[in-house]
Amino acid sequence: MTDYTMAELVKNHEKAFKPEAADGVDAVIQYKLTGDEGGDWIITIHEGECTTAEGVAENPNMTMAADAQDLKDVLLGKANGMQYFMQGKLKLSGDLNLAMKLTSFFKMS
């Protein structure tokens, strides 16, 4: 199995985006990641498109804080995001309704 960097996984949000699933959604999501490959990432969903960038959003609709490896495991299907949330490994703030829908906006490989 190929090892993906956190940057590659975040950038892949653009390719995996399903605009039909996010019809009418206008949102800014902030990832605040710690540990190896930690950093700040912005995922923007606007007018049927998804873009990603490094940095800190001024007013994100939702923020997810996690260890980069934990988020990697979720994005690669090695771990269940809801379980990690319940265990406190993924911390969410802001629009939790958006968080619940987030996975449906992207194709899982």
Chimera marker file (.cmm) of the C-alpha trace (Angstrom):
<marker_set name="trace">
<marker id="1" x="0.000" y="0.000" z="0.000" r="1" g="1" b="0" radius="0.5"/>
<marker id="2" x="1.208" y="3.452" z="-0.866" r="1" g="1" b="0" radius="0.5"/>
<marker id="3" x="1.952" y="5.807" z="1.992" r="1" g="1" b="0" radius="0.5"/>
<marker id="4" x="0.238" y="9.137" z="1.442" r="1" g="1" b="0" radius="0.5"/>
<marker id="5" x="1.349" y="12.357" z="3.041" r="1" g="1" b="0" radius="0.5"/>
<marker id="6" x="-1.191" y="14.451" z="4.899" r="1" g="1" b="0" radius="0.5"/>
<marker id="7" x="-0.792" y="17.138" z="2.225" r="1" g="1" b="0" radius="0.5"/>
<marker id="8" x="-1.684" y="14.610" z="-0.507" r="1" g="1" b="0" radius="0.5"/>
<marker id="9" x="-4.727" y="13.401" z="1.405" r="1" g="1" b="0" radius="0.5"/>
<marker id="10" x="-6.019" y="16.922" z="1.978" r="1" g="1" b="0" radius="0.5"/>
<marker id="11" x="-5.385" y="17.907" z="-1.663" r="1" g="1" b="0" radius="0.5"/>
<marker id="12" x="-7.280" y="14.751" z="-2.730" r="1" g="1" b="0" radius="0.5"/>
<marker id="13" x="-10.462" y="16.291" z="-1.260" r="1" g="1" b="0" radius="0.5"/>
<marker id="14" x="-10.670" y="18.292" z="-4.503" r="1" g="1" b="0" radius="0.5"/>
<marker id="15" x="-10.631" y="15.172" z="-6.735" r="1" g="1" b="0" radius="0.5"/>
<marker id="16" x="-12.889" y="13.108" z="-4.468" r="1" g="1" b="0" radius="0.5"/>
<marker id="17" x="-15.517" y="15.850" z="-4.116" r="1" g="1" b="0" radius="0.5"/>
<marker id="18" x="-19.066" y="14.951" z="-5.216" r="1" g="1" b="0" radius="0.5"/>
<marker id="19" x="-20.751" y="18.277" z="-6.051" r="1" g="1" b="0" radius="0.5"/>
<marker id="20" x="-24.195" y="16.660" z="-6.377" r="1" g="1" b="0" radius="0.5"/>
<marker id="21" x="-23.972" y="15.526" z="-2.733" r="1" g="1" b="0" radius="0.5"/>
<marker id="22" x="-23.139" y="19.031" z="-1.549" r="1" g="1" b="0" radius="0.5"/>
<marker id="23" x="-25.773" y="20.905" z="-3.542" r="1" g="1" b="0" radius="0.5"/>
<marker id="24" x="-26.381" y="24.288" z="-1.933" r="1" g="1" b="0" radius="0.5"/>
<marker id="25" x="-23.555" y="23.872" z="0.591" r="1" g="1" b="0" radius="0.5"/>
<marker id="26" x="-21.333" y="26.887" z="1.150" r="1" g="1" b="0" radius="0.5"/>
<marker id="27" x="-18.825" y="26.067" z="3.865" r="1" g="1" b="0" radius="0.5"/>
<marker id="28" x="-15.290" y="26.575" z="5.110" r="1" g="1" b="0" radius="0.5"/>
<marker id="29" x="-13.787" y="23.711" z="7.095" r="1" g="1" b="0" radius="0.5"/>
<marker id="30" x="-10.615" y="24.106" z="9.131" r="1" g="1" b="0" radius="0.5"/>
<marker id="31" x="-8.306" y="21.178" z="9.912" r="1" g="1" b="0" radius="0.5"/>
<marker id="32" x="-5.964" y="21.844" z="12.847" r="1" g="1" b="0" radius="0.5"/>
<marker id="33" x="-3.562" y="18.920" z="12.902" r="1" g="1" b="0" radius="0.5"/>
<marker id="34" x="-0.858" y="18.077" z="15.419" r="1" g="1" b="0" radius="0.5"/>
<marker id="35" x="1.976" y="15.561" z="15.485" r="1" g="1" b="0" radius="0.5"/>
<marker id="36" x="4.084" y="14.465" z="12.537" r="1" g="1" b="0" radius="0.5"/>
<marker id="37" x="2.738" y="16.125" z="9.395" r="1" g="1" b="0" radius="0.5"/>
<marker id="38" x="0.645" y="18.472" z="11.519" r="1" g="1" b="0" radius="0.5"/>
<marker id="39" x="-0.456" y="21.819" z="10.192" r="1" g="1" b="0" radius="0.5"/>
<marker id="40" x="-3.456" y="23.944" z="9.338" r="1" g="1" b="0" radius="0.5"/>
<marker id="41" x="-5.592" y="23.259" z="6.271" r="1" g="1" b="0" radius="0.5"/>
<marker id="42" x="-8.648" y="24.962" z="4.832" r="1" g="1" b="0" radius="0.5"/>
<marker id="43" x="-11.240" y="23.052" z="2.803" r="1" g="1" b="0" radius="0.5"/>
<marker id="44" x="-13.690" y="25.372" z="1.025" r="1" g="1" b="0" radius="0.5"/>
<marker id="45" x="-16.929" y="24.166" z="-0.555" r="1" g="1" b="0" radius="0.5"/>
<marker id="46" x="-18.484" y="26.904" z="-2.654" r="1" g="1" b="0" radius="0.5"/>
<marker id="47" x="-20.769" y="26.899" z="-5.706" r="1" g="1" b="0" radius="0.5"/>
<marker id="48" x="-20.295" y="23.188" z="-6.413" r="1" g="1" b="0" radius="0.5"/>
<marker id="49" x="-16.515" y="23.208" z="-6.101" r="1" g="1" b="0" radius="0.5"/>
<marker id="50" x="-14.073" y="22.104" z="-3.426" r="1" g="1" b="0" radius="0.5"/>
<marker id="51" x="-10.697" y="23.774" z="-2.957" r="1" g="1" b="0" radius="0.5"/>
<marker id="52" x="-7.975" y="23.205" z="-0.392" r="1" g="1" b="0" radius="0.5"/>
<marker id="53" x="-5.214" y="25.422" z="0.935" r="1" g="1" b="0" radius="0.5"/>
<marker id="54" x="-2.729" y="25.518" z="3.764" r="1" g="1" b="0" radius="0.5"/>
<marker id="55" x="-3.470" y="28.109" z="6.393" r="1" g="1" b="0" radius="0.5"/>
<marker id="56" x="-5.974" y="29.313" z="8.933" r="1" g="1" b="0" radius="0.5"/>
<marker id="57" x="-9.484" y="30.389" z="7.936" r="1" g="1" b="0" radius="0.5"/>
<marker id="58" x="-10.807" y="33.599" z="9.442" r="1" g="1" b="0" radius="0.5"/>
<marker id="59" x="-14.320" y="32.313" z="10.215" r="1" g="1" b="0" radius="0.5"/>
<marker id="60" x="-14.641" y="28.583" z="9.489" r="1" g="1" b="0" radius="0.5"/>
<marker id="61" x="-18.073" y="26.969" z="9.681" r="1" g="1" b="0" radius="0.5"/>
<marker id="62" x="-16.498" y="23.938" z="11.317" r="1" g="1" b="0" radius="0.5"/>
<marker id="63" x="-13.108" y="23.102" z="12.812" r="1" g="1" b="0" radius="0.5"/>
<marker id="64" x="-11.667" y="19.629" z="13.232" r="1" g="1" b="0" radius="0.5"/>
<marker id="65" x="-8.678" y="19.205" z="15.536" r="1" g="1" b="0" radius="0.5"/>
<marker id="66" x="-6.805" y="15.903" z="15.527" r="1" g="1" b="0" radius="0.5"/>
<marker id="67" x="-3.454" y="14.213" z="15.397" r="1" g="1" b="0" radius="0.5"/>
<marker id="68" x="-2.495" y="14.028" z="11.709" r="1" g="1" b="0" radius="0.5"/>
<marker id="69" x="-2.043" y="10.242" z="11.891" r="1" g="1" b="0" radius="0.5"/>
<marker id="70" x="-5.528" y="9.761" z="13.348" r="1" g="1" b="0" radius="0.5"/>
<marker id="71" x="-7.103" y="11.814" z="10.552" r="1" g="1" b="0" radius="0.5"/>
<marker id="72" x="-5.001" y="9.920" z="8.004" r="1" g="1" b="0" radius="0.5"/>
<marker id="73" x="-6.384" y="6.633" z="9.358" r="1" g="1" b="0" radius="0.5"/>
<marker id="74" x="-9.942" y="7.933" z="8.986" r="1" g="1" b="0" radius="0.5"/>
<marker id="75" x="-9.372" y="9.291" z="5.469" r="1" g="1" b="0" radius="0.5"/>
<marker id="76" x="-7.771" y="6.000" z="4.377" r="1" g="1" b="0" radius="0.5"/>
<marker id="77" x="-10.617" y="3.942" z="5.823" r="1" g="1" b="0" radius="0.5"/>
<marker id="78" x="-8.447" y="2.339" z="8.503" r="1" g="1" b="0" radius="0.5"/>
<marker id="79" x="-10.485" y="3.895" z="11.311" r="1" g="1" b="0" radius="0.5"/>
<marker id="80" x="-14.062" y="4.995" z="11.895" r="1" g="1" b="0" radius="0.5"/>
<marker id="81" x="-14.436" y="8.764" z="12.214" r="1" g="1" b="0" radius="0.5"/>
<marker id="82" x="-17.452" y="8.525" z="14.527" r="1" g="1" b="0" radius="0.5"/>
<marker id="83" x="-15.585" y="6.168" z="16.872" r="1" g="1" b="0" radius="0.5"/>
<marker id="84" x="-12.580" y="8.497" z="16.908" r="1" g="1" b="0" radius="0.5"/>
<marker id="85" x="-14.885" y="11.424" z="17.678" r="1" g="1" b="0" radius="0.5"/>
<marker id="86" x="-16.475" y="9.503" z="20.569" r="1" g="1" b="0" radius="0.5"/>
<marker id="87" x="-12.990" y="8.590" z="21.861" r="1" g="1" b="0" radius="0.5"/>
<marker id="88" x="-11.922" y="12.244" z="21.727" r="1" g="1" b="0" radius="0.5"/>
<marker id="89" x="-9.337" y="11.646" z="18.989" r="1" g="1" b="0" radius="0.5"/>
<marker id="90" x="-11.228" y="13.941" z="16.602" r="1" g="1" b="0" radius="0.5"/>
<marker id="91" x="-12.475" y="17.163" z="18.158" r="1" g="1" b="0" radius="0.5"/>
<marker id="92" x="-15.114" y="19.171" z="16.339" r="1" g="1" b="0" radius="0.5"/>
<marker id="93" x="-16.376" y="22.684" z="16.893" r="1" g="1" b="0" radius="0.5"/>
<marker id="94" x="-18.790" y="24.868" z="14.990" r="1" g="1" b="0" radius="0.5"/>
<marker id="95" x="-21.470" y="23.399" z="12.701" r="1" g="1" b="0" radius="0.5"/>
<marker id="96" x="-21.753" y="19.786" z="13.870" r="1" g="1" b="0" radius="0.5"/>
<marker id="97" x="-24.562" y="19.167" z="11.373" r="1" g="1" b="0" radius="0.5"/>
<marker id="98" x="-22.028" y="19.924" z="8.628" r="1" g="1" b="0" radius="0.5"/>
<marker id="99" x="-19.601" y="17.488" z="10.259" r="1" g="1" b="0" radius="0.5"/>
<marker id="100" x="-22.202" y="14.728" z="10.118" r="1" g="1" b="0" radius="0.5"/>
<marker id="101" x="-22.707" y="15.277" z="6.372" r="1" g="1" b="0" radius="0.5"/>
<marker id="102" x="-19.060" y="15.827" z="5.473" r="1" g="1" b="0" radius="0.5"/>
<marker id="103" x="-18.167" y="12.258" z="4.496" r="1" g="1" b="0" radius="0.5"/>
<marker id="104" x="-21.088" y="12.111" z="2.059" r="1" g="1" b="0" radius="0.5"/>
<marker id="105" x="-19.513" y="14.968" z="0.069" r="1" g="1" b="0" radius="0.5"/>
<marker id="106" x="-16.508" y="12.846" z="-0.941" r="1" g="1" b="0" radius="0.5"/>
<marker id="107" x="-15.958" y="9.565" z="-2.803" r="1" g="1" b="0" radius="0.5"/>
<marker id="108" x="-14.304" y="6.948" z="-0.663" r="1" g="1" b="0" radius="0.5"/>
<marker id="109" x="-11.651" y="4.957" z="-2.494" r="1" g="1" b="0" radius="0.5"/>
<link id1="1" id2="2" r="1" g="1" b="0" radius="0.2"/>
<link id1="2" id2="3" r="1" g="1" b="0" radius="0.2"/>
<link id1="3" id2="4" r="1" g="1" b="0" radius="0.2"/>
<link id1="4" id2="5" r="1" g="1" b="0" radius="0.2"/>
<link id1="5" id2="6" r="1" g="1" b="0" radius="0.2"/>
<link id1="6" id2="7" r="1" g="1" b="0" radius="0.2"/>
<link id1="7" id2="8" r="1" g="1" b="0" radius="0.2"/>
<link id1="8" id2="9" r="1" g="1" b="0" radius="0.2"/>
<link id1="9" id2="10" r="1" g="1" b="0" radius="0.2"/>
<link id1="10" id2="11" r="1" g="1" b="0" radius="0.2"/>
<link id1="11" id2="12" r="1" g="1" b="0" radius="0.2"/>
<link id1="12" id2="13" r="1" g="1" b="0" radius="0.2"/>
<link id1="13" id2="14" r="1" g="1" b="0" radius="0.2"/>
<link id1="14" id2="15" r="1" g="1" b="0" radius="0.2"/>
<link id1="15" id2="16" r="1" g="1" b="0" radius="0.2"/>
<link id1="16" id2="17" r="1" g="1" b="0" radius="0.2"/>
<link id1="17" id2="18" r="1" g="1" b="0" radius="0.2"/>
<link id1="18" id2="19" r="1" g="1" b="0" radius="0.2"/>
<link id1="19" id2="20" r="1" g="1" b="0" radius="0.2"/>
<link id1="20" id2="21" r="1" g="1" b="0" radius="0.2"/>
<link id1="21" id2="22" r="1" g="1" b="0" radius="0.2"/>
<link id1="22" id2="23" r="1" g="1" b="0" radius="0.2"/>
<link id1="23" id2="24" r="1" g="1" b="0" radius="0.2"/>
<link id1="24" id2="25" r="1" g="1" b="0" radius="0.2"/>
<link id1="25" id2="26" r="1" g="1" b="0" radius="0.2"/>
<link id1="26" id2="27" r="1" g="1" b="0" radius="0.2"/>
<link id1="27" id2="28" r="1" g="1" b="0" radius="0.2"/>
<link id1="28" id2="29" r="1" g="1" b="0" radius="0.2"/>
<link id1="29" id2="30" r="1" g="1" b="0" radius="0.2"/>
<link id1="30" id2="31" r="1" g="1" b="0" radius="0.2"/>
<link id1="31" id2="32" r="1" g="1" b="0" radius="0.2"/>
<link id1="32" id2="33" r="1" g="1" b="0" radius="0.2"/>
<link id1="33" id2="34" r="1" g="1" b="0" radius="0.2"/>
<link id1="34" id2="35" r="1" g="1" b="0" radius="0.2"/>
<link id1="35" id2="36" r="1" g="1" b="0" radius="0.2"/>
<link id1="36" id2="37" r="1" g="1" b="0" radius="0.2"/>
<link id1="37" id2="38" r="1" g="1" b="0" radius="0.2"/>
<link id1="38" id2="39" r="1" g="1" b="0" radius="0.2"/>
<link id1="39" id2="40" r="1" g="1" b="0" radius="0.2"/>
<link id1="40" id2="41" r="1" g="1" b="0" radius="0.2"/>
<link id1="41" id2="42" r="1" g="1" b="0" radius="0.2"/>
<link id1="42" id2="43" r="1" g="1" b="0" radius="0.2"/>
<link id1="43" id2="44" r="1" g="1" b="0" radius="0.2"/>
<link id1="44" id2="45" r="1" g="1" b="0" radius="0.2"/>
<link id1="45" id2="46" r="1" g="1" b="0" radius="0.2"/>
<link id1="46" id2="47" r="1" g="1" b="0" radius="0.2"/>
<link id1="47" id2="48" r="1" g="1" b="0" radius="0.2"/>
<link id1="48" id2="49" r="1" g="1" b="0" radius="0.2"/>
<link id1="49" id2="50" r="1" g="1" b="0" radius="0.2"/>
<link id1="50" id2="51" r="1" g="1" b="0" radius="0.2"/>
<link id1="51" id2="52" r="1" g="1" b="0" radius="0.2"/>
<link id1="52" id2="53" r="1" g="1" b="0" radius="0.2"/>
<link id1="53" id2="54" r="1" g="1" b="0" radius="0.2"/>
<link id1="54" id2="55" r="1" g="1" b="0" radius="0.2"/>
<link id1="55" id2="56" r="1" g="1" b="0" radius="0.2"/>
<link id1="56" id2="57" r="1" g="1" b="0" radius="0.2"/>
<link id1="57" id2="58" r="1" g="1" b="0" radius="0.2"/>
<link id1="58" id2="59" r="1" g="1" b="0" radius="0.2"/>
<link id1="59" id2="60" r="1" g="1" b="0" radius="0.2"/>
<link id1="60" id2="61" r="1" g="1" b="0" radius="0.2"/>
<link id1="61" id2="62" r="1" g="1" b="0" radius="0.2"/>
<link id1="62" id2="63" r="1" g="1" b="0" radius="0.2"/>
<link id1="63" id2="64" r="1" g="1" b="0" radius="0.2"/>
<link id1="64" id2="65" r="1" g="1" b="0" radius="0.2"/>
<link id1="65" id2="66" r="1" g="1" b="0" radius="0.2"/>
<link id1="66" id2="67" r="1" g="1" b="0" radius="0.2"/>
<link id1="67" id2="68" r="1" g="1" b="0" radius="0.2"/>
<link id1="68" id2="69" r="1" g="1" b="0" radius="0.2"/>
<link id1="69" id2="70" r="1" g="1" b="0" radius="0.2"/>
<link id1="70" id2="71" r="1" g="1" b="0" radius="0.2"/>
<link id1="71" id2="72" r="1" g="1" b="0" radius="0.2"/>
<link id1="72" id2="73" r="1" g="1" b="0" radius="0.2"/>
<link id1="73" id2="74" r="1" g="1" b="0" radius="0.2"/>
<link id1="74" id2="75" r="1" g="1" b="0" radius="0.2"/>
<link id1="75" id2="76" r="1" g="1" b="0" radius="0.2"/>
<link id1="76" id2="77" r="1" g="1" b="0" radius="0.2"/>
<link id1="77" id2="78" r="1" g="1" b="0" radius="0.2"/>
<link id1="78" id2="79" r="1" g="1" b="0" radius="0.2"/>
<link id1="79" id2="80" r="1" g="1" b="0" radius="0.2"/>
<link id1="80" id2="81" r="1" g="1" b="0" radius="0.2"/>
<link id1="81" id2="82" r="1" g="1" b="0" radius="0.2"/>
<link id1="82" id2="83" r="1" g="1" b="0" radius="0.2"/>
<link id1="83" id2="84" r="1" g="1" b="0" radius="0.2"/>
<link id1="84" id2="85" r="1" g="1" b="0" radius="0.2"/>
<link id1="85" id2="86" r="1" g="1" b="0" radius="0.2"/>
<link id1="86" id2="87" r="1" g="1" b="0" radius="0.2"/>
<link id1="87" id2="88" r="1" g="1" b="0" radius="0.2"/>
<link id1="88" id2="89" r="1" g="1" b="0" radius="0.2"/>
<link id1="89" id2="90" r="1" g="1" b="0" radius="0.2"/>
<link id1="90" id2="91" r="1" g="1" b="0" radius="0.2"/>
<link id1="91" id2="92" r="1" g="1" b="0" radius="0.2"/>
<link id1="92" id2="93" r="1" g="1" b="0" radius="0.2"/>
<link id1="93" id2="94" r="1" g="1" b="0" radius="0.2"/>
<link id1="94" id2="95" r="1" g="1" b="0" radius="0.2"/>
<link id1="95" id2="96" r="1" g="1" b="0" radius="0.2"/>
<link id1="96" id2="97" r="1" g="1" b="0" radius="0.2"/>
<link id1="97" id2="98" r="1" g="1" b="0" radius="0.2"/>
<link id1="98" id2="99" r="1" g="1" b="0" radius="0.2"/>
<link id1="99" id2="100" r="1" g="1" b="0" radius="0.2"/>
<link id1="100" id2="101" r="1" g="1" b="0" radius="0.2"/>
<link id1="101" id2="102" r="1" g="1" b="0" radius="0.2"/>
<link id1="102" id2="103" r="1" g="1" b="0" radius="0.2"/>
<link id1="103" id2="104" r="1" g="1" b="0" radius="0.2"/>
<link id1="104" id2="105" r="1" g="1" b="0" radius="0.2"/>
<link id1="105" id2="106" r="1" g="1" b="0" radius="0.2"/>
<link id1="106" id2="107" r="1" g="1" b="0" radius="0.2"/>
<link id1="107" id2="108" r="1" g="1" b="0" radius="0.2"/>
<link id1="108" id2="109" r="1" g="1" b="0" radius="0.2"/>
</marker_set>
